[in-house]
C-alpha cells in the first residue's frame, strides 16, 4: 500500500484539529490514533 496522500493528510488533519479545538494534546493523540489505524490497514481486532 502506498501512503502518498495519506502521509500529507494526517499531519494536516492534526494541525487543523489543533486549531479548531485549541487543545494540542487531544489533537496529537487523535493523529497518533489515525496513524496507527492506517499502519494496521484499519483492521480493529
PyMOL commands that set and color helices and strands:
alter all, ss='L'
color gray80, all
select helices_A, chain A and resi 4-21+24-39
alter helices_A, ss='H'
color red, helices_A
deselect
rebuild
show_as cartoon
